Amino acid sequence: MVRDDLFITVPSLFRCPISLDVMKSPVSLCTGVTYDRTSIQRWLDNGNNTCPLTMQVLRSKEVVPNRNLQRLIKSWSDSVQHHRTHRVDSATTSVPSQDEIKCIVKDIETEKDPDRCCFDALSKILCFAEESVENREFLAKMDGFVQMLVDFLGDNKSIDFIEQVIRVLELILIKMGDYKQLMTLLLKNKNVDCLSSLLLALQRGRSVDSRIGSVRILESIAMDAESNLLIAEKDGLLSELVKSIGLETDPSLIEASLSCLIAISKSKRVKVKLVHLKTIPELKNILTAEPNTGVSNSITEKALKLLETVSSCMEGRVEMCSDMACIEAVVQKLFKVSVEATEHAVTILWSVCYLFRDGKAREAVTNSNGLTKILLLMQSNCSPAVRQMSADLLKIFKVNSKSCLSSYDTKTTHIMPF
């Protein structure tokens, strides 16, 4: 009996406020609240002219399909179904012992044949790895096991097999400790092309888990300038990572892809590539996303961090300053997400307004009440670096911070609303 299925946690975002069931066709009212189409239509057909959750009088009874939320619910539903299927399979198949795993690995090494037998053997290893942390540590320390997985990635096998390998490799990542060996095996062995397999899983992976696994493996081996360039220069890989931060994808994949892009975008060469791949508009979409799209504070922080990274090159600043909405979106995140997010936002504004001295960027900051926020930031318990950048910004705007600060109520200016 698979008891876990009885306790599947449904994100509150996915439940209709009226029926409390998972929404099948989410639609939004003019108040911004989303309901299942059937429930809200019944409410409106009964003569009600208010929003059931907020009780605001509706200016319009028109409903708008929430496509982003619908995609997120579909992705979550598919993941739950995959989990149930996998747990049923695991329940009917006993978890192998450590001795059995040793025999399975030995058989695979001697067989060296990517047939169904090898696939089934890897399925047993995956079942073993998912069972406990101790099992994952056992696999990570087994002589030749990681090398075997890398060899599998380098071969031209089916997407199903590649996904299995990636899943096992991701599970034992944290137990490897030192990723230098993995980086060498994956990137510096000219006899195998592991990046192509990781890219294939990103492009055609049947499960979100394997796509996330591919991204996390890439991030783990992005350890220095050489490895970053090897990853970024792989045809199609960088563009696929940028595609993965689109709002229509799974939030966990968005966050993992942002982390990976941050890790590999240290050099100017990669930053310029990201600008050309239209990364900045995707980041703006994340910053301006509605609350019901699943964008978490962690995703927002990483989006600002990546935007800060690309704003450090001339091409990135030019791209940002050509879209005032992007600058305004950065200003709106000051004080609203976290201390880290505010620091990233200030650095971006300092880069485009102080270093680049762009007139449009300064206009966007002024129009979005950015000066007031910068003044408040000067009085907060921020880091010395942020304080200096804020002071630089005030100089650019020719604002006398002392005289302006004295006009604010001291009871409100020392509050950091995080």
C-alpha positions in Angstrom: 0.0 0.0 0.0 1.5 3.4 -1.0 0.3 5.6 1.9 2.2 8.7 0.6 -0.5 9.1 -2.1 -3.0 9.9 0.7 -0.9 12.9 1.8 -0.1 14.7 -1.4 0.3 18.4 -0.5 -1.6 20.7 -2.9 -0.1 24.2 -3.2 -2.7 26.7 -2.0 -2.1 28.7 -5.2 -3.7 25.8 -7.2 -6.9 25.6 -5.2 -10.0 27.4 -6.2 -11.0 29.8 -3.3 -14.6 28.8 -3.7 -14.6 25.0 -4.2 -11.1 24.5 -2.6 -10.4 21.9 -5.3 -7.5 22.0 -7.7 -8.5 24.3 -10.5 -9.1 22.7 -13.9 -9.6 25.9 -15.8 -8.3 28.9 -13.8 -9.6 32.3 -14.7 -9.0 35.7 -13.2 -11.5 38.5 -12.3 -10.7 42.2 -12.6 -9.7 42.1 -8.9 -6.8 39.9 -9.8 -8.1 36.9 -7.9 -8.2 33.6 -9.7 -10.9 31.0 -9.5 -11.9 27.8 -11.3 -14.1 28.7 -14.2 -17.0 26.5 -13.2 -17.1 27.9 -9.6 -16.9 31.6 -10.5 -19.4 31.3 -13.3 -21.9 29.7 -11.0 -21.3 32.6 -8.5 -21.8 35.2 -11.2 -24.9 33.4 -12.7 -26.5 33.6 -9.3 -26.6 37.4 -9.6 -23.6 38.2 -7.5 -21.6 41.3 -8.5 -18.7 41.0 -6.0 -15.4 39.1 -5.9 -16.1 36.1 -3.5 -12.7 36.4 -1.8 -12.3 40.1 -1.4 -16.0 41.1 -1.6 -15.0 44.0 -3.9 -17.7 45.2 -6.3 -16.7 44.1 -9.8 -16.2 46.8 -12.4 -16.6 44.0 -15.0 -17.8 40.4 -14.8 -15.4 39.4 -17.6 -13.0 36.5 -16.7 -9.6 36.1 -18.2 -7.9 32.7 -18.6 -4.8 32.4 -16.4 -2.6 30.5 -18.8 0.6 30.6 -16.7 -1.2 29.2 -13.6 -2.8 26.5 -15.8 0.6 25.4 -17.1 2.0 25.3 -13.5 -1.0 23.1 -12.4 -0.5 20.8 -15.4 3.2 20.5 -14.6 2.5 19.8 -10.9 -0.2 17.3 -11.8 2.1 15.4 -14.2 4.8 15.4 -11.4 2.4 13.9 -8.9 1.3 11.3 -11.3 4.9 10.4 -12.0 5.5 10.2 -8.3 2.5 7.9 -7.7 3.5 5.6 -10.6 7.1 5.4 -9.4 6.1 4.7 -5.8 3.8 1.9 -6.9 6.6 0.4 -9.0 9.0 0.7 -6.0 6.4 -0.8 -3.6 6.2 -3.9 -5.8 9.9 -4.2 -6.2 12.1 -4.7 -3.1 15.0 -2.3 -2.7 18.3 -4.0 -3.4 20.9 -4.4 -0.7 24.4 -3.0 -0.9 25.8 -6.4 -1.8 23.2 -6.7 -4.6 24.1 -3.3 -5.9 27.7 -4.3 -6.1 26.8 -7.3 -8.2 24.5 -5.2 -10.4 27.2 -2.6 -11.0 29.8 -5.4 -11.7 27.4 -7.0 -14.2 26.9 -3.6 -16.0 30.6 -3.0 -16.2 31.3 -6.4 -17.8 28.2 -6.3 -20.1 28.9 -2.8 -21.5 25.7 -3.1 -23.6 23.0 -0.4 -23.7 20.2 -2.9 -24.0 17.0 -3.3 -21.9 18.9 -5.4 -19.3 21.2 -2.5 -18.6 18.2 -0.1 -18.4 16.5 -2.4 -15.8 19.7 -2.6 -13.8 20.0 1.2 -13.7 16.3 1.3 -12.6 17.2 -0.9 -9.6 20.1 1.4 -8.8 17.8 4.4 -8.9 15.4 2.7 -6.6 18.3 2.0 -4.2 19.5 5.7 -4.4 16.1 7.1 -3.6 15.6 4.9 -0.6 18.0 6.7 1.8 20.9 9.2 2.2 23.1 6.4 3.3 22.5 4.6 0.0 23.4 7.7 -2.0 26.6 8.0 0.0 27.4 4.4 -0.6 27.0 4.9 -4.4 29.1 8.1 -4.4 32.0 6.4 -2.7 31.8 3.2 -4.8 35.0 2.8 -6.9 34.3 3.4 -10.6 30.6 4.1 -10.2 30.6 7.8 -11.1 32.9 7.0 -14.0 30.4 4.4 -15.2 27.6 6.9 -15.1 29.7 9.4 -17.1 30.5 6.8 -19.7 26.7 6.1 -20.1 26.1 9.8 -20.6 28.8 9.9 -23.3 27.1 7.1 -25.3 24.3 7.6 -27.8 21.5 6.0 -25.8 17.7 6.6 -25.6 16.3 9.7 -23.8 14.7 7.3 -21.2 18.1 5.9 -20.4 19.8 9.3 -20.3 17.1 10.5 -17.8 17.7 7.5 -15.6 21.5 8.2 -15.5 20.9 11.9 -14.8 18.5 11.2 -12.0 21.0 8.8 -10.3 23.9 11.2 -10.8 21.9 14.2 -9.4 20.9 12.2 -6.3 24.5 11.4 -5.4 25.9 14.9 -6.2 25.7 16.2 -2.7 27.6 13.2 -1.4 30.5 13.5 -3.8 32.0 16.4 -1.8 34.6 17.5 -4.4 33.2 18.2 -7.9 36.6 18.6 -9.5 36.7 14.9 -10.5 33.2 15.1 -11.9 34.1 18.3 -13.8 37.1 16.5 -15.3 35.1 13.4 -16.3 32.3 15.4 -17.9 34.1 18.2 -19.6 37.7 17.2 -20.2 37.4 13.7 -21.7 37.6 14.1 -25.4 36.3 10.6 -26.0 32.8 11.3 -24.5 30.3 14.1 -25.2 28.4 14.3 -22.0 27.2 17.9 -22.6 25.1 16.6 -25.6 23.3 14.2 -23.3 22.6 16.9 -20.7 21.4 19.2 -23.5 19.1 16.4 -24.9 17.5 15.9 -21.5 16.9 19.6 -21.2 15.3 19.7 -24.7 13.4 16.5 -24.7 13.3 15.2 -21.1 9.9 13.6 -20.3 10.0 14.6 -16.7 10.7 17.9 -15.0 13.0 16.1 -12.5 15.4 15.0 -15.2 15.6 18.5 -16.7 16.2 20.0 -13.3 18.8 17.3 -12.7 20.6 18.2 -15.9 20.8 21.9 -14.8 22.0 21.1 -11.3 24.8 18.8 -12.7 25.9 21.6 -15.1 26.0 24.1 -12.2 28.0 21.7 -10.0 30.8 21.5 -12.7 30.9 25.2 -13.5 33.9 25.7 -11.2 36.3 27.9 -13.0 36.7 30.1 -16.1 37.5 27.2 -18.4 34.6 25.0 -17.4 32.2 28.0 -17.6 33.3 28.6 -21.2 33.1 24.9 -22.1 29.5 24.8 -21.0 28.5 28.2 -22.5 30.1 27.4 -25.8 28.2 24.2 -26.3 25.8 24.8 -29.2 22.3 25.3 -28.0 23.0 24.8 -24.3 23.0 28.4 -23.2 19.9 29.2 -25.2 18.1 26.2 -23.7 19.0 27.4 -20.2 17.6 30.9 -21.1 14.4 29.2 -22.4 14.1 27.4 -19.1 13.7 30.6 -17.1 10.5 31.5 -19.0 7.4 31.9 -16.8 5.6 29.1 -18.6 8.1 26.5 -17.2 8.1 24.8 -13.8 9.2 27.2 -10.9 11.8 24.7 -9.7 13.3 24.5 -13.1 13.3 28.3 -13.4 15.2 28.6 -10.1 17.7 25.9 -11.0 18.3 27.4 -14.4 18.8 30.9 -12.9 21.4 29.4 -10.4 23.2 27.7 -13.3 23.3 30.8 -15.4 24.7 32.8 -12.5 27.4 30.2 -12.0 28.6 30.2 -15.7 28.2 33.9 -16.5 31.4 35.2 -14.9 33.2 36.2 -18.1 32.3 39.1 -20.3 32.1 36.7 -23.3 29.3 34.7 -21.6 27.5 37.9 -20.4 27.4 39.2 -24.0 26.0 35.9 -25.2 23.3 36.1 -22.6 22.4 39.6 -23.7 22.1 38.5 -27.4 19.9 35.6 -26.3 17.4 38.0 -24.9 17.9 37.0 -21.3 17.1 40.5 -20.0 13.5 40.5 -21.2 13.0 37.1 -19.6 14.3 38.5 -16.3 12.1 41.5 -16.6 9.1 39.2 -17.0 10.1 37.4 -13.8 10.4 40.7 -11.9 7.0 42.0 -13.2 5.1 38.6 -12.8 1.8 38.5 -11.0 1.7 36.8 -7.6 -0.3 33.9 -8.9 2.5 32.8 -11.4 4.5 30.9 -8.8 7.5 33.3 -8.7 9.0 33.0 -5.2 11.3 35.4 -3.4 14.2 33.0 -4.1 13.5 33.2 -7.8 13.2 37.0 -7.7 16.6 37.2 -5.8 18.3 35.1 -8.4 16.7 37.0 -11.3 18.1 40.2 -9.8 21.5 38.6 -9.3 21.7 37.5 -12.9 20.5 41.0 -14.0 23.2 42.5 -11.9 25.7 40.2 -13.6 24.7 41.2 -17.1 24.5 44.8 -16.2 28.2 44.8 -15.5 29.0 44.7 -19.3 28.3 47.5 -21.7 26.0 45.4 -23.9 23.8 44.5 -20.9 23.5 48.1 -19.8 22.5 49.3 -23.2 19.9 46.6 -23.4 18.5 47.4 -20.0 18.4 51.2 -20.6 16.5 50.7 -23.9 13.5 49.4 -21.8 12.5 51.8 -19.0 10.0 49.2 -17.7 13.0 47.0 -16.8 14.6 49.7 -14.7 11.3 50.5 -13.1 10.8 46.8 -12.2 14.2 46.8 -10.5 13.2 49.9 -8.4 10.0 48.2 -7.4 11.9 45.4 -5.8 13.8 47.7 -3.4 12.7 46.8 0.2 10.0 44.4 -1.1 11.7 41.0 -1.2 14.8 40.5 1.0 18.0 42.2 2.0 19.9 40.3 -0.7 17.4 41.3 -3.4 17.6 45.0 -2.4 21.4 44.8 -2.6 21.3 43.3 -6.1 18.8 46.0 -7.2 20.9 48.9 -5.8 23.9 47.5 -7.6 22.0 47.4 -10.9 20.8 50.9 -10.5 24.3 52.1 -9.6 25.6 50.4 -12.7 23.2 51.9 -15.2 22.8 55.4 -13.6 26.2 56.1 -12.1 28.6 54.1 -14.2 26.8 54.2 -17.5 25.1 57.6 -16.7 22.1 56.9 -18.9 19.5 59.6 -18.9 16.6 57.3 -19.6 17.6 55.0 -16.7 17.7 58.1 -14.4 14.3 59.1 -15.6 12.9 55.7 -15.0 14.3 55.7 -11.4 12.7 59.2 -10.8 9.4 58.2 -12.2 9.1 55.1 -10.1 9.8 56.9 -6.8 13.3 55.4 -6.7 14.9 58.4 -5.0 12.8 58.1 -2.0 13.7 54.5 -1.6 17.4 55.2 -2.0 17.2 57.9 0.7 15.5 55.4 3.0 18.1 52.8 2.2 20.8 55.3 3.3 19.3 55.2 6.8 18.9 51.5 7.0 21.3 49.0 8.4 22.7 48.2 4.9 26.3 47.1 4.1 29.0 49.8 3.6 29.2 48.9 -0.1 25.4 49.5 -0.6 25.6 52.7 1.4 28.4 54.0 -0.8 26.5 53.1 -4.0 23.4 54.8 -2.7 25.5 57.9 -1.9 26.9 57.8 -5.5 23.3 57.6 -6.9 22.2 60.6 -4.9 25.1 62.6 -6.2 24.1 61.7 -9.8 20.6 62.9 -9.1 22.0 66.0 -7.3 20.1 65.2 -4.2 21.3 66.6 -0.8 20.8 63.6 1.3 21.1 65.4 4.7 18.4 68.0 3.9 16.1 65.4 2.3 16.5 62.9 5.1 15.6 65.5 7.7 12.2 65.8 6.0 11.3 62.2 6.7 9.7 60.9 9.9 12.4 59.1 11.9 9.8 56.6 13.0 9.4 55.2 9.5 12.8 55.5 8.0 14.6 52.9 10.1 12.2 50.1 9.1 13.5 47.4 6.8 10.2 45.6 5.8 11.6 42.1 5.1 
